Amino acid sequence: METPKLFEDGILSRADAEVILDPYMLRLAECVFAGYDFILDIREKYPKHYVMLSPTTRAGIVHDATVAHASQRFKGLRPDVALVDALGSKVINFCDRIALRFKKLSDGLKANNIPTKQQMAFCQQTLWPDLTNVTIGYRLDATGHDIRDVQIVCWYYDEKRWNIEVPYKREDVEDVLEPRGISIVDIPGPRVRAKLPRLDKTGTSASS
């Protein structure tokens, strides 16, 4: 679904975003499901510990595990695509056109996070104004314990400009989830603040 533009704002259309993202949809789905499987493993193996975790803590664990998998799945794709450290977050730069972050989503496709100035700037398309800022995330099913769907959404202030449902389910990526298992030591630590590196033709960031 896409909202018609009332004026030209530089945000990519859904159709243009799909052209850029489509070759990487399966990789993105793998990262989201693999990240969520990490918390499911904790629930299965350590149920007494799992019930002590708040929903916010669970979402944070899923996010860090998802980013760790993305670090593996998006290696070696420069100069077109790179997972980079930017402003304290891990963001995937697609072709210097899209900045994509991972989040848990509400039923209304809003990112479930504290509305800091940085988070607000992301939704306002002002954090990296030369790129279209989008979020990929999962929504939970009625049980609250598994993924209902995975969506990529583009917000412009409080207006949902468009969203794309990732066309892969758990069964489509099951063959890569278990072999690519992850351990606690693989979860990223504190992140370095930096500007979003741009990609150049040589396969390195333009700022390096």
Buried (B, 14 or more C-beta within 10 A) or exposed (E): EBEEEEEEEEBBBBEEBBEBBEEBBBBBBBBBBBBBBBBBBBBEEEEEEBEEBEEEEBBBBBBBBBBBBBBBBBEEBBBBBBBBBBBEBBBBBBBBBBBBBBBBBEEEBBBBBEEEEEBEBBBBBEBBEEBBBBBBBBBBEEEEEEBBEBBBBBBBEEEBBBBBEBEBEBEBBEEBBEEBEBEEEBBEEEEEEBEBBBBBEEEEBEEE
